Amino acid sequence: MAKIEIKGTPEKLDRIAIFLKANSIPHVIIDDYGNHSKEDSEKYRDLMSRHNH
């Protein structure tokens, strides 16, 4: 298995996840446990709950 790491804001990662899903490319968004603000951490959790199945 190979992995690609994509760094960006929750909004940019949401666009990438939508693209991957629209093109039937399996993907999983994982928590990187980075040093994010409380607001960004909530956005990342929301992003993961919407795109990870």
Secondary structure, 3 states (H helix, E strand, C coil): CCCCCCCCCHHHHHHHHHHHHHCCCCCCCCCCCCCCCHHHHHHHHHHHHHHCC
